[in-house]
């Protein structure tokens, strides 16, 4: 593993590689998903990312180790989320935060999350929410260590998996800098 990680915004040319990483990550959900569960299709993920990246309210960042994609994070305003939109404009919704297993425990996920929360704060958001599969214990532990709190009971998100909503307040930029 290199120490020369490159963090940068996601651009249109990254879509195929990011979609492949998302689909790969979702296949690992089979370890805790019901036997008949199917991950979202690559075509659906491709369509969603292409729609999102063209939206000026979308934010996406990725990290590379040389030529290899290590992970990425994305968010949109929670009011624009297609499932359970927020009623106000103060929250961002973390759509993705995926890191390849070889880099788990490296601090990359925490850095991607930090990049996303700082970007959300700069855009005026005061909170961030995300949805995590209830059976995804590693991810849930990560978000809890990073300051997110489960909000309510698990619900059906539409992918056939019980899902938990997590929330966290975002620190205003002026307090972080001062």
C-alpha positions in Angstrom: 0.0 0.0 0.0 1.3 3.4 -1.0 1.5 6.5 1.2 0.9 8.7 -1.9 -2.8 8.7 -2.0 -4.5 11.1 -4.4 -7.8 12.6 -3.3 -9.8 14.4 -6.0 -13.3 15.1 -7.2 -15.2 12.5 -9.2 -15.5 13.4 -12.8 -17.5 11.9 -15.6 -14.6 9.8 -16.8 -14.6 8.0 -13.5 -18.1 6.7 -13.7 -17.4 3.2 -15.1 -14.7 2.6 -12.4 -16.8 4.0 -9.6 -19.9 2.0 -10.7 -17.8 -1.2 -10.8 -16.5 -0.5 -7.2 -20.1 0.1 -6.0 -21.3 -3.1 -7.5 -18.4 -5.0 -6.1 -19.1 -3.6 -2.6 -22.8 -4.6 -2.9 -21.9 -8.2 -3.8 -20.3 -8.4 -0.3 -23.7 -7.8 1.2 -24.5 -11.4 0.4 -22.7 -12.3 3.6 -25.6 -11.0 5.7 -28.4 -10.6 3.2 -31.4 -13.0 2.8 -30.6 -15.8 0.4 -32.9 -14.4 -2.3 -31.4 -10.9 -2.2 -30.0 -9.4 -5.3 -27.7 -6.4 -5.4 -28.7 -3.4 -7.5 -27.8 -3.9 -11.1 -24.7 -2.3 -12.7 -27.0 -0.6 -15.2 -29.1 1.0 -12.4 -26.0 2.1 -10.6 -24.6 3.6 -13.8 -27.8 5.5 -14.5 -28.0 6.8 -10.9 -24.4 8.0 -10.9 -24.7 9.7 -14.3 -27.9 11.5 -13.2 -26.2 12.5 -9.9 -22.9 13.7 -11.4 -24.8 16.0 -13.8 -26.6 17.7 -10.9 -24.8 20.8 -9.5 -25.9 19.9 -6.0 -24.0 16.6 -6.2 -20.6 16.2 -4.5 -18.3 13.3 -5.1 -14.7 12.6 -4.1 -12.4 9.7 -4.7 -9.0 8.4 -3.7 -6.4 6.6 -5.7 -3.3 4.7 -4.9 -1.3 5.2 -8.1 -3.6 4.0 -10.9 -6.0 2.0 -8.6 -9.3 3.4 -7.3 -9.2 2.9 -3.5 -12.6 4.4 -2.5 -15.1 7.2 -3.0 -17.8 9.2 -1.2 -20.7 11.1 -2.6 -23.6 13.2 -1.2 -26.6 15.2 -2.3 -29.0 17.4 -0.5 -31.3 15.2 1.6 -34.2 17.1 0.3 -33.4 15.8 -3.2 -33.1 12.1 -2.2 -35.5 9.9 -4.2 -36.4 7.9 -1.1 -37.4 9.6 2.2 -36.5 13.2 1.1 -36.1 15.7 3.9 -38.6 18.5 4.3 -35.9 21.2 4.8 -32.7 22.1 3.1 -30.3 21.8 6.0 -29.2 18.2 5.6 -26.9 16.5 3.2 -27.4 12.8 2.4 -24.3 10.6 2.1 -25.1 8.4 -0.8 -21.9 6.3 -0.9 -18.8 5.8 1.1 -17.0 2.7 -0.2 -13.4 1.7 0.3 -11.9 -1.5 -1.2 -11.3 -4.2 1.4 -7.5 -4.1 1.0 -7.6 -0.6 2.4 -10.0 -1.2 5.4 -8.5 0.0 8.6 -6.1 2.4 6.7 -7.9 5.6 7.7 -9.0 6.2 4.1 -12.8 5.9 4.9 -12.4 8.4 7.8 -10.6 10.8 5.4 -13.3 10.4 2.7 -16.0 11.0 5.3 -14.1 14.1 6.6 -13.8 15.4 3.1 -17.5 14.9 2.5 -18.6 16.5 5.8 -16.3 19.5 5.2 -17.6 19.9 1.7 -21.2 19.7 3.0 -20.4 22.3 5.7 -19.0 24.6 3.1 -22.2 24.3 1.1 -24.2 25.4 4.2 -25.5 22.0 5.4 -25.8 21.7 9.2 -26.4 17.9 9.3 -25.7 14.8 7.4 -27.7 11.6 7.2 -27.0 8.3 5.6 -28.6 4.8 5.2 -26.7 1.7 6.1 -27.8 -1.9 5.7 -28.7 -3.1 9.2 -26.5 -6.2 8.7 -23.5 -4.2 7.7 -21.9 -4.3 11.2 -18.5 -3.0 10.2 -19.9 0.1 8.5 -22.3 0.8 11.3 -19.5 0.6 13.8 -17.4 3.0 11.6 -20.2 5.6 11.4 -20.8 5.4 15.1 -17.1 5.9 15.9 -17.2 8.9 13.5 -20.0 10.6 15.4 -23.2 9.4 13.6 -26.1 8.2 15.7 -28.8 5.7 14.6 -32.1 7.5 14.1 -35.1 5.2 14.6 -35.9 1.6 13.8 -34.7 -0.3 10.7 -36.8 0.2 7.6 -37.1 -1.3 4.1 -35.1 0.9 1.7 -36.1 -0.8 -1.5 -33.2 -3.1 -2.1 -34.7 -5.9 0.0 -32.5 -5.2 3.1 -33.4 -3.8 6.5 -31.7 -0.4 6.6 -30.8 2.0 9.4 -30.7 5.8 9.1 -27.8 7.5 10.8 -27.4 11.2 11.5 -24.8 13.6 12.6 -24.5 17.3 13.1 -21.9 19.2 11.1 -19.6 21.7 12.8 -19.8 25.1 11.2 -16.7 26.0 9.2 -16.1 29.1 11.3 -15.7 27.0 14.5 -13.3 24.5 12.8 -11.1 27.3 11.5 -11.1 29.5 14.7 
